[in-house]
Amino acid sequence: MRPRLLAGWCMESQGFHVASLCVCKRTRAWAGNSGTTRFEAKRPMQRISAPFELPHVDVVITCHNYRAYVEEAIRSVLAQTYQGWSCVIVDDASTDGSAEHVHQLLEAIGDPRLRLLARSQNGGQLAAFRDGFAAGNRPFVAFLDADDVWLPDFLAAHLAGHLNATHPASLSSSDLLLVEHDRAALSGTYTALRKPRPQFDARGIAVTPATWLGETAPEVASSSQCPITYFGPETYGWIWAPTSSMVFRRGALEPVLAFPFRSTLNTDYIVATCAHLVAGSLLLSESLGLYRLHGANVSTNSAYEGGHVQQSPANEARQIALGADVLDYVVANAARLDAINNRGFVAAVLAHHVRRFDCLIDDPRIAPLLDRKNRWRRQRKRIMRALRRLFGRAAG
């Protein structure tokens, strides 16, 4: 029978090293017609080191006037089963005493992995993202809104997804439980997350999490039976759950946050859409956090009605500005994105984008980047719009 490896592990300096390793061989000793089984234990082998270390994660908690909730967010990071993280809480010039509350809380907790960065002027969510991102240098970056909460396996599950052997991605997004201000559950899923559902989705590719890591890195050994789906950069539109569901690769996020966007809110739309264009996204169908609907959310201020979260009128109005920002980014990075994803990728992205944001179709920068078919479609659409406006005036 093939020898078995029995190993115990200990953690030293964030690396994983063998504590004991021995080979046990099962043999058979025969006595007449009956067999007996015995185990012969060989002496422990010399201590060896695992050939890799697990990546650290920079956690960024963004807070603006969320004194009532920010402690729960911080404690949910402390409760992670994966402990290889550093966390900065960025207070965006709150006026409700959030920064003072966080300062006192961190002193009481006394964990050096936690620190406060208090902005003197309010700059919006994008500015808080940038400051938190610049405060770290780890290969993965996770953002947590101060009014949301992570469940204990959030970081472990995301890392197990990212370290799969087939589809590395720019970012991952997991499902979220929707809860009220007091954490009373409203829904077990964020419907807009493009996870496996009964209908067939031709673009999604099933991904197996890195279960092989369990032998050498038990902190990210995934026991979840919930599927992970990979969507490549050619998948367009919103496919994720909100900010607190996302973990980014720093290399994919860095050029995005360096771009001079004009919008300061709804940052998750900008960063997820633009980062996704490089290497795609992993969608974890397991609910790994709590998305709190308390009536003062930036994106929604209405009651949860079931199905999709209802967007506030102000958020709907901001969508055009967000679409314009994404257009600026794609145009400025067209050569790089085509080089990464093959020629014609940017043309397809822009063709979809102007279908989504019809008012951007007249931007003169678009036509030179489209292929012949999409240039004709754009021109035909412009003509139809002009005719509708003309006959609309005549009817009036």
N, C-alpha and C positions, 0 to 999 in steps of 0.2 A: 504493500500500500504506500501511496505517495506520502512523504513526510509532511507534517503540518507545522506551521510557524505560529507560536504563541508569543504575543508581544504585549508588554505593558509600556505605557508612555508617560512621560512627564514633560512639563513645559519649562523651558529655561530661556530667559531673555527673548520671549515671544517666538522662539523656534521650538520645534518638537524633537525630542531626543529619546532614544530607546532607553528605558529603565532596566528591562531585562528581556532577553531574547534567547529562547532555547528551542531546540528541535526535538519533537517527540515522535518516535517511530513505533507503530503498533506491529507486533509480530505474533505468530501463532506457534504454540508448542503442542505437539500431538501426543496423546496417551492412548494407545490402542485405537479404537474407532471414534473416540470423542476428542474434541479439540478444546483447548483453553486459550484465552487471550491474555497477554500481559503487555504492559507499557514499559519501555526502557527510556528513561529520561537522560539525555545527554547533558553535559555540563553547560552552563550559560555561556553564550558567545560574548566576545568583547563588545563593550558599549560602542554603538555607532550613532551617527547623527543623520536625521532625515535630510534629504538633498534640497529642501526648500523651506521657506517660511511663508506663513499666510500673510496676505496683504493687510495693512492697516487701513482704516476708513476715517476720513475727516467728516464729522457730523456737524452740520450748521443748523442751529435753531434760530429762526427769524421771528422777532417779536415786535409788535407795535400795539400798545395798549391792550395787552393780554395778560395783565397781572393775575387775573382770576384763574388762568389755565396754565401758565408757563411752568409752574412747579411740576404738574403732572407730566408734561412733555419731558422735562429734565429727568425725572425719576424713571420714566420709561426707557430712556437711554441707559441709565445706570443698571436697569434690570435686564439688559440684553444678555442672552446666553453667550454670544460672541463678544469678548471683552477687548478685542484689539482695535480700539477707537480712541480718538481725541475729539472733544466737542467744544465749539465756541458758540456762545449765545450772543447774537447780534441784536441789540436793542436799537430800534430805529427812532430815537428821540421820542420815546413814549411820554405822555403827559399824565399817566395814571399811576406813576410810581413803580412801573415794572422794573426799571433798571436797579433801583434801590432794593426792591424785593429780591431780585436775582442775586445781587451782590451779597446780601445777608444770607441767602440760602446757600450759596457756594461756600461761604465761610463756615457755615454750620456743617456742610457735607464734608469739606476738606479733601476732596478728590482732585489731585493735580491735573487730571485729564480734562477738567471742566474749567472754562474761563469765560469772562464777560467782556464783550466789546461794545461799548456804548457810544453811539453816534451822537454828535452834538446837534446835527440838523437832520430833519426827516428827508430821506431821499427816495423812499418807496422801496418796494420789494426787490427790484433789480439791484439797487445800490447795496442793500443788505446781503443779497446773494454774492455780489462781487467782493464785499469786504470779508465775508465768511470764507469764501473760496481762497482769497489771497492770504488768509491767516494760516492756511495749512499747506502741506505738500505731499499728502498721501495719494496713492494711485486711484483710490475710489473716494467719491464725495457723495454724501447723502444729505438731503435737506428735509427738515421737519418744521412745519409751521407750529408756532407756540400754542395754538389752540387744539392741536391734534395729539395723538398718542400712538406709540409703537407697541405692538405685542412683543413678548420676549424673544421670539425667534426671527424677528425682522431681518437683522443684519446677517445672521447665519444663513437664512434661506436665500437672500440675495447673493451672497458670496458663492454659495453652492451653485446657484444658477449661472453666475458669471464665469465660474471656473469649469464650465462644461467643456467637453472635448471636441465639439463640432461647430458651435456658432458663437464666437465672441461678439459682443455687441457694445454699442455706445452707452446704452443705459438699460436699466431694468425698471419695471413698474409692477407692483403687486396689487391685488385686490384690497379693498378697504371695507370695513363695516361702517355704515352710516349711523351716527348716534346723535341724540339731542345734547343740550348743554350739560346735562347731568349724567351723560354717558348711557342713557336709556337707548337700547338698540332700536333703530328704525328699519334697517335693511341689511341683509347679509352680503350684499355685493354692490359695487359701483358699476352701474349698467354700461357706461360708456367704455369701460375697459374691454378691449377686444380679446376676450379669453374664449376658450372652447365652449360653444353652446350647441344646442341640438342641430342648428342649420350648418351646412358645410361651408367652410372657409378655405378657399383654394390657396390663399397666400400664406397661411400659417404653417409653420414647420414645427413638429414636436421636438422638444429638446429634453434630454435626460440630464438631471442635475449631476454634479460631480460626486456621485456616491462613492467612487473609488477613493476619495479623500478620507473616508471614514477610518481607514486603517492607520493613516498617519496623522490625520488632523481631525480628531473626533468633534471639535467645536463646530465644524460646518458639515458634519455628516447628516444628510437630509433623510428623514424618515417620512416626509410628506408624500402622500399619494396624489396630491393635486398636480395637474399637468403644467408644464412650462411651454410656451409657444414662442418661436422666433419669427419676427416680421422684419424683412429686409428693408433697405432704404427706399426701395421702389413702392412700398406701401405708404399711401398718402392719407392725410387727415388725422384727426385726433383719435388715438387708439389707447391712451393711457388713463390711469386714475390720477388724481391731483398730486401736487408737490410732495406731500408726505409719504407717497408711495414709491418715490423714485430714488435710485442709486445710479450715479454716473461714473464713467471712467474719466479721470481728470484730463487725459489727453484729448478726448472728444469734446469736453466741455470748455476747455481753455480758450480756443478761438471764438467760441460763441459769446462767452462773457466779456471778451475783449472788444467785441463789435459795438459801435456807438448807436445802439437802439434808442428810439425816442420814447417808447412806452416805458413806464416805471412800475406798472402793476400787471397782474396775470402773467408773471414771469415764467411759470411752468409751461405755458403754451409756447413761448418763444424758445426757451432752452431745449425743451423736449423735441420740438419740431426740427430745429436746426441741428442739434446733436445727432438725431436719428438719421440725418442725411449722409452721415459718414459710414456707419456700420450697422444700422438697424437697432431693434429693441427686443428685449426679452420680456415677456409678460407672464408673471407668476399668478396663477389663478387662485392661490390661497389668500385669504384675508389676513393680512399681517399688521394691520393698524386700524385705528379709529379715526374717521373723518367726522369732525364735530360740526353740526348745523345748529348755530345758536342765534341766528337772526341778524348777525352783524358781519357775516362773511363777505369778503370782497366780491366774490363771483355770484353769490346768491343771497337774497335777504327775504326769501319767501318760504312758506312752510313746505315740507317735503310731501309731495303728492303721490309718490310711488313712481317706479320707472326712472326716467332721467331726472337729475336734479334740475330744478327750474332756475334758469339764469335771470339775474336782475336786469332791468332795462339798461342800467348804466353799463353793466358788463357786456350786454349785447352791442351797445354802441361802441365799446372799445374794440370789438372784434375787427373792425375795418382797419383801425390803427395797428393792431397786431399783425394783420395780414400784410400791411404795407411794410412793416419792419422785417418780416420774413422775406418778402420780395427783395428788399434792399440787401439782405444778407446773401441770398442765393445769387443775385446778380454780381455782387462783389466777389463771391467765391466760386463763380461758375467754372473757371478753368480747373481749380483744385478739385471740385466735386466731380467734374467729368473725368478727370484723371484717375480718381479713386474708383468710380463706379462705371466706367466706360463711356465713350462718347454717346451723346443722345440722352443721358440721364437728366441733365438740367432742362432740356427741352420738354421732357415728359413731366418733370416736377412743375415747371411754370405753366404748362398746359392745364394741369390739374388745378393749380393755384388760382388761375384766372377764372376757372369755372366755379371755384368756391367763393372767390371775391370778385364778382362781376365788375365792380367799379374800378378795378385796377387794370382792366383790359386795354385802356388807352395809353398806358405808360409806354413811351417810345423805346425804353430799354429792352422791352420784352421781345419784340419782333426779330432782332438779329440773332437771338439765342434759340428761337424755335426752329424745328425742322419744317420742310415744305408743307407737309400735311397740316401741321398745327398752325403754321402761318396762315394758310387758307381758312382754316376754321376760325381763327381769330378775326380775320378780315370779314368773313361772312357774318360773324356775330356782331361786329361793329356796325355793319351795314343794317342789320336787322334792328339794332338799338336805335340807329338814326331814323329809320323809317317809323318805328313806333313813336319816337318823340315828335316827328313831323306830323303824323296823322293824329296824334293826341292833341297837338295844338290846334289842328284844323277842326277837330271835333269840338274843341272848347270854344 
